[in-house]
Amino acid sequence: MCTMFFTPHTCGCQKDSKFVQCEARQGTNVRCSPYAREQLGQAGNYCEKHLVKDTAPLQMRQSR
């Protein structure tokens, strides 16, 4: 089965990272339907869309 790998971010977004075709579909423009989704790991930060600029009036820090 074809597989889409994704990375979840702490803001809740899941960003697709890499798509791998199964052996039967390699070399074609066809994908399995449905295809599998596998988590690559957990990102330790927000996604780019949810980060604020360094000039933002309110910035939050995570306790480590």
OpenMM code with the backbone's topology and positions (N, CA, C; nanometers):
from openmm import Vec3, app, unit

residues = "MET CYS THR MET PHE PHE THR PRO HIS THR CYS GLY CYS GLN LYS ASP SER LYS PHE VAL GLN CYS GLU ALA ARG GLN GLY THR ASN VAL ARG CYS SER PRO TYR ALA ARG GLU GLN LEU GLY GLN ALA GLY ASN TYR CYS GLU LYS HIS LEU VAL LYS ASP THR ALA PRO LEU GLN MET ARG GLN SER ARG".split()
positions = [
    Vec3(0.0849, -0.1176, 0.0000),
    Vec3(0.0000, 0.0000, 0.0000),
    Vec3(0.0894, 0.1238, 0.0000),
    Vec3(0.0529, 0.2250, -0.0778),
    Vec3(0.1255, 0.3513, -0.0798),
    Vec3(0.1130, 0.4177, 0.0569),
    Vec3(0.2141, 0.4968, 0.0940),
    Vec3(0.2181, 0.5549, 0.2275),
    Vec3(0.2563, 0.7022, 0.2250),
    Vec3(0.1819, 0.7849, 0.2991),
    Vec3(0.2166, 0.9251, 0.3203),
    Vec3(0.2698, 0.9365, 0.4624),
    Vec3(0.3915, 0.9851, 0.4772),
    Vec3(0.4510, 1.0071, 0.6082),
    Vec3(0.4232, 1.1506, 0.6498),
    Vec3(0.3939, 1.1711, 0.7796),
    Vec3(0.3625, 1.3055, 0.8275),
    Vec3(0.4275, 1.3302, 0.9628),
    Vec3(0.4388, 1.4590, 0.9970),
    Vec3(0.4949, 1.5014, 1.1250),
    Vec3(0.3922, 1.5865, 1.1976),
    Vec3(0.3472, 1.5453, 1.3167),
    Vec3(0.2560, 1.6289, 1.3943),
    Vec3(0.3335, 1.7368, 1.4711),
    Vec3(0.2777, 1.8574, 1.4761),
    Vec3(0.3390, 1.9688, 1.5486),
    Vec3(0.2612, 1.9948, 1.6773),
    Vec3(0.3211, 2.0694, 1.7693),
    Vec3(0.2583, 2.0947, 1.8985),
    Vec3(0.1344, 2.1829, 1.8861),
    Vec3(0.1170, 2.2528, 1.7746),
    Vec3(-0.0018, 2.3359, 1.7547),
    Vec3(-0.1214, 2.2519, 1.7097),
    Vec3(-0.0978, 2.1250, 1.6772),
    Vec3(-0.2051, 2.0368, 1.6334),
    Vec3(-0.2040, 2.0094, 1.4835),
    Vec3(-0.1282, 2.0873, 1.4087),
    Vec3(-0.1193, 2.0653, 1.2637),
    Vec3(-0.0378, 1.9398, 1.2340),
    Vec3(-0.0707, 1.8758, 1.1239),
    Vec3(0.0049, 1.7606, 1.0761),
    Vec3(0.0543, 1.7929, 0.9365),
    Vec3(0.1841, 1.7997, 0.9197),
    Vec3(0.2431, 1.8344, 0.7914),
    Vec3(0.2901, 1.7083, 0.7204),
    Vec3(0.2427, 1.6911, 0.5958),
    Vec3(0.2886, 1.5785, 0.5153),
    Vec3(0.4359, 1.5980, 0.4823),
    Vec3(0.5129, 1.4894, 0.4892),
    Vec3(0.6567, 1.4985, 0.4686),
    Vec3(0.7019, 1.4285, 0.3413),
    Vec3(0.6602, 1.3050, 0.3242),
    Vec3(0.7107, 1.2260, 0.2127),
    Vec3(0.6049, 1.1253, 0.1708),
    Vec3(0.5890, 1.1065, 0.0406),
    Vec3(0.4949, 1.0071, -0.0120),
    Vec3(0.5757, 0.8977, -0.0789),
    Vec3(0.5438, 0.7718, -0.0451),
    Vec3(0.6146, 0.6575, -0.1025),
    Vec3(0.5129, 0.5657, -0.1693),
    Vec3(0.5351, 0.5400, -0.2972),
    Vec3(0.4482, 0.4469, -0.3684),
    Vec3(0.4822, 0.3035, -0.3299),
    Vec3(0.3811, 0.2183, -0.3324),
    Vec3(0.4057, 0.0764, -0.3075),
    Vec3(0.4793, 0.0177, -0.4285),
    Vec3(0.5326, -0.1008, -0.4108),
    Vec3(0.6094, -0.1654, -0.5174),
    Vec3(0.5281, -0.1812, -0.6455),
    Vec3(0.4020, -0.2168, -0.6321),
    Vec3(0.3173, -0.2408, -0.7493),
    Vec3(0.2916, -0.1131, -0.8299),
    Vec3(0.2984, 0.0053, -0.7655),
    Vec3(0.2663, 0.1313, -0.8334),
    Vec3(0.3897, 0.2104, -0.8768),
    Vec3(0.5101, 0.1678, -0.8337),
    Vec3(0.6312, 0.2425, -0.8673),
    Vec3(0.6508, 0.2511, -1.0172),
    Vec3(0.6914, 0.3692, -1.0643),
    Vec3(0.7125, 0.3905, -1.2069),
    Vec3(0.5867, 0.4317, -1.2799),
    Vec3(0.4759, 0.4517, -1.2076),
    Vec3(0.3511, 0.4940, -1.2685),
    Vec3(0.3046, 0.6238, -1.2027),
    Vec3(0.1964, 0.6804, -1.2522),
    Vec3(0.1367, 0.7989, -1.1891),
    Vec3(0.0133, 0.7606, -1.1076),
    Vec3(0.0115, 0.6368, -1.0572),
    Vec3(-0.1024, 0.5827, -0.9838),
    Vec3(-0.0652, 0.5665, -0.8366),
    Vec3(-0.1610, 0.5942, -0.7477),
    Vec3(-0.1425, 0.5692, -0.6045),
    Vec3(-0.2559, 0.4810, -0.5562),
    Vec3(-0.2330, 0.4152, -0.4444),
    Vec3(-0.3375, 0.3343, -0.3824),
    Vec3(-0.4477, 0.4256, -0.3287),
    Vec3(-0.5689, 0.3765, -0.3291),
    Vec3(-0.6804, 0.4528, -0.2740),
    Vec3(-0.7634, 0.3590, -0.1885),
    Vec3(-0.7679, 0.3763, -0.0583),
    Vec3(-0.6977, 0.4800, 0.0176),
    Vec3(-0.5512, 0.4428, 0.0356),
    Vec3(-0.4698, 0.5403, 0.0759),
    Vec3(-0.3300, 0.5112, 0.1056),
    Vec3(-0.3074, 0.5231, 0.2565),
    Vec3(-0.2006, 0.4626, 0.3033),
    Vec3(-0.1702, 0.4612, 0.4469),
    Vec3(-0.1064, 0.5936, 0.4891),
    Vec3(-0.1235, 0.6292, 0.6170),
    Vec3(-0.0570, 0.7466, 0.6752),
    Vec3(0.0217, 0.6992, 0.7965),
    Vec3(0.1504, 0.7359, 0.8009),
    Vec3(0.2363, 0.6952, 0.9123),
    Vec3(0.3062, 0.8169, 0.9698),
    Vec3(0.3117, 0.8214, 1.1026),
    Vec3(0.3762, 0.9318, 1.1724),
    Vec3(0.5269, 0.9118, 1.1730),
    Vec3(0.6027, 1.0175, 1.1389),
    Vec3(0.7487, 1.0104, 1.1389),
    Vec3(0.8080, 1.0393, 1.2760),
    Vec3(0.7404, 1.1140, 1.3559),
    Vec3(0.7908, 1.1550, 1.4862),
    Vec3(0.7112, 1.2766, 1.5298),
    Vec3(0.7471, 1.3341, 1.6428),
    Vec3(0.6768, 1.4518, 1.6936),
    Vec3(0.7688, 1.5720, 1.6815),
    Vec3(0.7237, 1.6759, 1.6135),
    Vec3(0.8008, 1.7998, 1.6078),
    Vec3(0.7873, 1.8692, 1.7428),
    Vec3(0.8920, 1.9287, 1.7894),
    Vec3(0.8906, 1.9927, 1.9200),
    Vec3(0.8504, 2.1389, 1.9140),
    Vec3(0.7890, 2.1798, 1.8056),
    Vec3(0.7533, 2.3204, 1.7901),
    Vec3(0.6244, 2.3353, 1.7106),
    Vec3(0.5750, 2.4595, 1.7049),
    Vec3(0.4582, 2.4908, 1.6223),
    Vec3(0.4984, 2.4830, 1.4749),
    Vec3(0.4008, 2.4696, 1.3870),
    Vec3(0.4285, 2.4729, 1.2441),
    Vec3(0.4558, 2.6181, 1.2034),
    Vec3(0.5093, 2.6362, 1.0858),
    Vec3(0.5448, 2.7702, 1.0370),
    Vec3(0.4241, 2.8642, 1.0360),
    Vec3(0.3074, 2.8118, 1.0031),
    Vec3(0.1861, 2.8939, 0.9943),
    Vec3(0.1445, 2.9501, 1.1299),
    Vec3(0.1727, 2.8792, 1.2389),
    Vec3(0.1288, 2.9213, 1.3716),
    Vec3(0.2373, 2.9906, 1.4544),
    Vec3(0.3557, 3.0080, 1.3991),
    Vec3(0.4608, 3.0825, 1.4689),
    Vec3(0.4386, 3.2321, 1.4483),
    Vec3(0.4765, 3.3124, 1.5473),
    Vec3(0.4646, 3.4581, 1.5349),
    Vec3(0.6027, 3.5162, 1.5069),
    Vec3(0.6057, 3.6375, 1.4512),
    Vec3(0.7323, 3.7047, 1.4239),
    Vec3(0.7969, 3.7463, 1.5557),
    Vec3(0.9268, 3.7690, 1.5531),
    Vec3(0.9980, 3.8072, 1.6750),
    Vec3(0.9587, 3.9461, 1.7246),
    Vec3(0.8836, 4.0204, 1.6452),
    Vec3(0.8369, 4.1534, 1.6859),
    Vec3(0.6938, 4.1499, 1.7399),
    Vec3(0.6348, 4.0335, 1.7540),
    Vec3(0.4969, 4.0210, 1.8033),
    Vec3(0.4879, 4.0713, 1.9473),
    Vec3(0.3765, 4.1379, 1.9820),
    Vec3(0.3634, 4.1909, 2.1175),
    Vec3(0.3510, 4.0829, 2.2247),
    Vec3(0.3062, 3.9653, 2.1885),
    Vec3(0.2908, 3.8573, 2.2860),
    Vec3(0.3632, 3.7339, 2.2350),
    Vec3(0.4586, 3.6864, 2.3126),
    Vec3(0.5329, 3.5658, 2.2786),
    Vec3(0.5231, 3.4705, 2.3968),
    Vec3(0.5070, 3.3444, 2.3684),
    Vec3(0.4943, 3.2448, 2.4748),
    Vec3(0.6161, 3.1528, 2.4723),
    Vec3(0.6524, 3.1056, 2.5871),
    Vec3(0.7634, 3.0091, 2.5969),
    Vec3(0.7113, 2.8837, 2.6648),
    Vec3(0.7540, 2.7698, 2.6130),
    Vec3(0.7184, 2.6429, 2.6755),
    Vec3(0.8169, 2.6131, 2.7857),
    Vec3(0.7689, 2.5631, 2.8965),
    Vec3(0.8621, 2.5223, 3.0015),
    Vec3(0.9231, 2.3885, 2.9623),
    Vec3(1.0479, 2.3729, 2.9875),
    Vec3(1.1162, 2.2486, 2.9452),
    Vec3(1.1497, 2.1625, 3.0603),
] * unit.nanometer
topology = app.Topology()
chain = topology.addChain("A")
for resn in residues:
    res = topology.addResidue(resn, chain)
    for name in ("N", "CA", "C"):
        topology.addAtom(name, app.Element.getBySymbol(name[0]), res)
